Amino acid sequence: MRAFGSDTRLPTVTLVLDLLRERRAVSRVELAEATGLTRATMTNAVRKLIALGFVHEVGTARSRRGTPRRLLELQPDACHMVGLQFDRFRGVGVIVDLAGGIAVRRELPVVGERGPDEVVPELAAAVDEMIGASAVAREDIRGIGLATYGPQDRDAGVLLTPQPTPAWQEFPIAAALAEATGLPVAIENDATAAGIGAKHWGASPSNFAVVYMSGGIGGGLIIDGHPYRGAASNGLELGHISVDPSGPVCGCGNRGCLDNVASPVAISSLARRTPLAARLGLGADPLEAFSLIARAAADGDTEAAELIDASVQNLAAAMVTLVNLFDVGSVVLAGNAFTETGDRYRDAAQDVLDRSVFMRHVHGVNVELAGDVAHTAAVGAAMVVLRNLLESPNVGGRSGPGR
Amino acid sequence: MRAFGSDTRLPTVTLVLDLLRERRAVSRVELAEATGLTRATMTNAVRKLIALGFVHEVGTARSRRGTPRRLLELQPDACHMVGLQFDRFRGVGVIVDLAGGIAVRRELPVVGERGPDEVVPELAAAVDEMIGASAVAREDIRGIGLATYGPQDRDAGVLLTPQPTPAWQEFPIAAALAEATGLPVAIENDATAAGIGAKHWGASPSNFAVVYMSGGIGGGLIIDGHPYRGAASNGLELGHISVDPSGPVCGCGNRGCLDNVASPVAISSLARRTPLAARLGLGADPLEAFSLIARAAADGDTEAAELIDASVQNLAAAMVTLVNLFDVGSVVLAGNAFTETGDRYRDAAQDVLDRSVFMRHVHGVNVELAGDVAHTAAVGAAMVVLRNLLESPNVGGRSGPGR
C-alpha cells in the first residue's frame, strides 16, 4: 500500500534526530519515553545513528533511581545538505547542518521568463559557489533539496506545469540538476518544504498548517511532524480556493481564486493601475513592488494600506476555511512575501480567526511567523535530503511495518 | 505522542478484516502481499482473528509453485454491532454483522427540540427493540456506535454544543446510553462515520472526502482507510466554510457559510417565504420540505429547481475548495438529504469539479453516492465499535510501534 495523506510511518531515526535537535543531551530512556517506542527499538535506532556518526555520547546523568544514564548529543557537522527554493520571482539557497544550522545562505539568480536550459546551469553554479564558500568538503554534502511550485511529480522529480515557460512542462528538474552537480536531488512543494523547515527550527508544534506566499500563495499541512500530501503530492492549493464566487474565472478553471486577489502578483498588478505606480516608482518585479507598497502602507499611505488590507482580509478568510476544514491549532506564515509585512498579516489574521473559526470555543488557533520567512522553504528542502537519507532501506529501522 | 490527523497506525487485525471483507477466500501469503506486512506479522494477526472466532479456514488452494495454501474466510455472524445515527431532524439505527451486512434497520424517533432526558430512554428502547427483532442474542452484541453532529469530544463521549437545547451542552451521551442499555457506547462525528461506513461497504477507495448532508452539512476525510480527525476530533466543518464573503454573519462567527445557503434547513426556510410553501404544502420538518422541493424540481417546477440548483452550485463550489485543499481523487456523498436528490447533486458537482479543480490535468476527481446514503453513517458507527474492539490492548497486534 502506498502512503497517501501523509508519510505516516516516520522512521525511528528521523524521530530521534528531531528530538535531539529540540533538546540538547538526552538519554535513551528519555527518548523512549518521549516517543512511546520500546527501549529495544530506541537502542537499535541510536546504534545506527552512532554508526553514521550523527550522534555521540557525552557523559552520564543520574536517573531518579540513581542509575547512571548515558546522554546522547547530535554531532551537527556530521552531515550537510544543500537546500534551494526557487520560483519565477525569487530564489534562495542554504547549506544546512544536521542540527538545522545554516552554514551559508545566498540569493539565487531570478528565473523570470527563462527556460531550464539557462536556469539549471546557473543553479548548479550557485551550488558550487555555496559549497566553495562553506567549510564543508564536497564529498560531505549529502544532496540537494529543491523546493518549488506545483503541480509536480515528486517521485519522478518532474514539474507538471508550463510555468513560467512551456519548456518547464514535465521538465526533469531533479535529474538535470543532479547531472549538473553530481549530487542527488529531491524536489518538494515549496509550502510543504516551509512546513518541514518550520518544524526543523523547533519553533512549531507537530501539527500545523502553512500559508506560503512568494509571488503566489500556497498551503501546506504538517500532521504529527509529517507532510500531508494528498493524491498527487502537491500539498494544499490554497491559492486556488475561491474567496469570491462572483469573481473572474481564473486560469485554473475556478472562480475568484485567492491568488488573484491577495498575492503579491495580484496586489502589485492592481497597484500599477493607480497613482501608486508613479508615486512609489513600482517596477516590473512583483515582490519588489509588493515590498514598496507594504512599506508605504506601514508609513500611512492610505491607498497602499487599502491594497494591503484587501490582501490581508482575503488571505485571512481563506485561513478560516483552512482551519475549519483541517481543524489545526496553529498556522505558520512563511515565504519571502512576509519579510516586510509578516506582522501585519499575522496580527490581522489572528484577529479574524479569533472571531470566525468554528472550533474557537473548543480550542484556540495561533497564527505565527516562521523563524526566517525567506529561508524556511530552503531549509525544509535541505531537511528532505536528510529524511530521504535516513529512510533509505540501508539506514535505521522503520518504526512502522515494512513495505 | 497522540496521533493527530488520522489514526495512522491501523491495527493489523483491522487491516486483515477489511481485506477479508473485500475479497472472499484469501491465503495468509496473499494477505501479507496485499498489506506489505511480513508473513510472521500476518500469521500472528490471523491466529488472533481465528481465536476470536472472526475468521476460519475453508480448505486449500494451490499456489503457483504448487504448494497448498490454506484459505481464510470471514465468519460474518461471529460479531454484531449496533450503529445509530441521529441529529435534530432524523435518526436511523442498524444492527451490522462482521461482514458489514445489515441484519436490522430502523428509523429512530425524531429529537426535535427535546432534551437528552427524553431522548436517551427512547434511543435505549429502540436499541432493545432492534436487538429483539434480530436473530442475535443480546450478549453477542459488542456495543453501540453513535454517529452524530459536532463539535464533540470523542474520547469523553460528550457533545460540545448547546444544539438543539442547552441541556445537550457537554451532555455525556455515551455514558448515559451505555447505562440505559448495558452496552459499551462510542460516539463518532456523523460525516466521519459515513466515511467509515462507505469504506466498509467496499465500494470506496482508501482515500476520499465525504460530503454529509442531513439538515446541515458536514465533511469527512478518509486517508489510507483512516479518518482524518484534526486537533479536536471533529472532522471537517464543511458547512462553515464561506462561499460568499459578502454573505451574512453566521452564528459560528464566519460570513456566508455554506450551511446557510445550501443545506436542507436553509433551502426549506427560503422556500417557505415563496409561493412554493402553499403550492407544495411545506411543513415544519426541513428534510421533508427539502424532499418535496427536490421532487418538484425533478418534475419541472422552475421555482423549486432554482432553489435546489442554488444549493447544488454552492455545495459544488465548496467541494472544489475541499478537493483543492485535500487533493483527493474521490468525493462520496452521504446522508439522508441525498436520498431523493443524490443523482442531481452528484452530476452537477461532477460537472463543476471537471471544470474547476486545480489538479484535474494531473488526476480526475470522481463524485460518487454512498451505497445507501441514509444508513451509511449508522453502519460506519457500528464499524467504529468493531475497530475499538480490535484496537483494545488485549486483541491483535498493532502494525505500528507501541505507545
Boltz contact constraints between the chains, C-beta under 6 A:
constraints:
  - contact:
      token1: [A, 1]
      token2: [B, 36]
      max_distance: 6.0
  - contact:
      token1: [A, 4]
      token2: [B, 207]
      max_distance: 6.0
  - contact:
      token1: [A, 4]
      token2: [B, 223]
      max_distance: 6.0
  - contact:
      token1: [A, 4]
      token2: [B, 224]
      max_distance: 6.0
  - contact:
      token1: [A, 5]
      token2: [B, 223]
      max_distance: 6.0
  - contact:
      token1: [A, 8]
      token2: [B, 8]
      max_distance: 6.0
  - contact:
      token1: [A, 36]
      token2: [B, 1]
      max_distance: 6.0
  - contact:
      token1: [A, 36]
      token2: [B, 403]
      max_distance: 6.0
  - contact:
      token1: [A, 37]
      token2: [B, 401]
      max_distance: 6.0
  - contact:
      token1: [A, 38]
      token2: [B, 402]
      max_distance: 6.0
  - contact:
      token1: [A, 151]
      token2: [B, 362]
      max_distance: 6.0
  - contact:
      token1: [A, 160]
      token2: [B, 362]
      max_distance: 6.0
  - contact:
      token1: [A, 207]
      token2: [B, 4]
      max_distance: 6.0
  - contact:
      token1: [A, 223]
      token2: [B, 4]
      max_distance: 6.0
  - contact:
      token1: [A, 223]
      token2: [B, 5]
      max_distance: 6.0
  - contact:
      token1: [A, 224]
      token2: [B, 4]
      max_distance: 6.0
  - contact:
      token1: [A, 230]
      token2: [B, 326]
      max_distance: 6.0
  - contact:
      token1: [A, 230]
      token2: [B, 327]
      max_distance: 6.0
  - contact:
      token1: [A, 231]
      token2: [B, 327]
      max_distance: 6.0
  - contact:
      token1: [A, 231]
      token2: [B, 328]
      max_distance: 6.0
  - contact:
      token1: [A, 231]
      token2: [B, 329]
      max_distance: 6.0
  - contact:
      token1: [A, 231]
      token2: [B, 363]
      max_distance: 6.0
  - contact:
      token1: [A, 232]
      token2: [B, 327]
      max_distance: 6.0
  - contact:
      token1: [A, 232]
      token2: [B, 359]
      max_distance: 6.0
  - contact:
      token1: [A, 232]
      token2: [B, 362]
      max_distance: 6.0
  - contact:
      token1: [A, 232]
      token2: [B, 363]
      max_distance: 6.0
  - contact:
      token1: [A, 234]
      token2: [B, 327]
      max_distance: 6.0
  - contact:
      token1: [A, 236]
      token2: [B, 325]
      max_distance: 6.0
  - contact:
      token1: [A, 237]
      token2: [B, 324]
      max_distance: 6.0
  - contact:
      token1: [A, 237]
      token2: [B, 358]
      max_distance: 6.0
  - contact:
      token1: [A, 240]
      token2: [B, 324]
      max_distance: 6.0
  - contact:
      token1: [A, 240]
      token2: [B, 358]
      max_distance: 6.0
  - contact:
      token1: [A, 241]
      token2: [B, 321]
      max_distance: 6.0
  - contact:
      token1: [A, 241]
      token2: [B, 324]
      max_distance: 6.0
  - contact:
      token1: [A, 243]
      token2: [B, 245]
      max_distance: 6.0
  - contact:
      token1: [A, 244]
      token2: [B, 245]
      max_distance: 6.0
  - contact:
      token1: [A, 245]
      token2: [B, 243]
      max_distance: 6.0
  - contact:
      token1: [A, 245]
      token2: [B, 244]
      max_distance: 6.0
  - contact:
      token1: [A, 245]
      token2: [B, 317]
      max_distance: 6.0
  - contact:
      token1: [A, 252]
      token2: [B, 358]
      max_distance: 6.0
  - contact:
      token1: [A, 253]
      token2: [B, 355]
      max_distance: 6.0
  - contact:
      token1: [A, 253]
      token2: [B, 356]
      max_distance: 6.0
  - contact:
      token1: [A, 254]
      token2: [B, 320]
      max_distance: 6.0
  - contact:
      token1: [A, 254]
      token2: [B, 356]
      max_distance: 6.0
  - contact:
      token1: [A, 317]
      token2: [B, 245]
      max_distance: 6.0
  - contact:
      token1: [A, 320]
      token2: [B, 254]
      max_distance: 6.0
  - contact:
      token1: [A, 321]
      token2: [B, 241]
      max_distance: 6.0
  - contact:
      token1: [A, 324]
      token2: [B, 237]
      max_distance: 6.0
  - contact:
      token1: [A, 324]
      token2: [B, 240]
      max_distance: 6.0
  - contact:
      token1: [A, 324]
      token2: [B, 241]
      max_distance: 6.0
  - contact:
      token1: [A, 325]
      token2: [B, 236]
      max_distance: 6.0
  - contact:
      token1: [A, 326]
      token2: [B, 230]
      max_distance: 6.0
  - contact:
      token1: [A, 327]
      token2: [B, 230]
      max_distance: 6.0
  - contact:
      token1: [A, 327]
      token2: [B, 231]
      max_distance: 6.0
  - contact:
      token1: [A, 327]
      token2: [B, 232]
      max_distance: 6.0
  - contact:
      token1: [A, 327]
      token2: [B, 234]
      max_distance: 6.0
  - contact:
      token1: [A, 328]
      token2: [B, 231]
      max_distance: 6.0
  - contact:
      token1: [A, 329]
      token2: [B, 231]
      max_distance: 6.0
  - contact:
      token1: [A, 355]
      token2: [B, 253]
      max_distance: 6.0
  - contact:
      token1: [A, 356]
      token2: [B, 253]
      max_distance: 6.0
  - contact:
      token1: [A, 356]
      token2: [B, 254]
      max_distance: 6.0
  - contact:
      token1: [A, 358]
      token2: [B, 237]
      max_distance: 6.0
  - contact:
      token1: [A, 358]
      token2: [B, 240]
      max_distance: 6.0
  - contact:
      token1: [A, 358]
      token2: [B, 252]
      max_distance: 6.0
  - contact:
      token1: [A, 359]
      token2: [B, 232]
      max_distance: 6.0
  - contact:
      token1: [A, 362]
      token2: [B, 151]
      max_distance: 6.0
  - contact:
      token1: [A, 362]
      token2: [B, 160]
      max_distance: 6.0
  - contact:
      token1: [A, 362]
      token2: [B, 232]
      max_distance: 6.0
  - contact:
      token1: [A, 363]
      token2: [B, 231]
      max_distance: 6.0
  - contact:
      token1: [A, 363]
      token2: [B, 232]
      max_distance: 6.0
  - contact:
      token1: [A, 399]
      token2: [B, 401]
      max_distance: 6.0
  - contact:
      token1: [A, 400]
      token2: [B, 400]
      max_distance: 6.0
  - contact:
      token1: [A, 401]
      token2: [B, 37]
      max_distance: 6.0
  - contact:
      token1: [A, 401]
      token2: [B, 399]
      max_distance: 6.0
  - contact:
      token1: [A, 403]
      token2: [B, 36]
      max_distance: 6.0
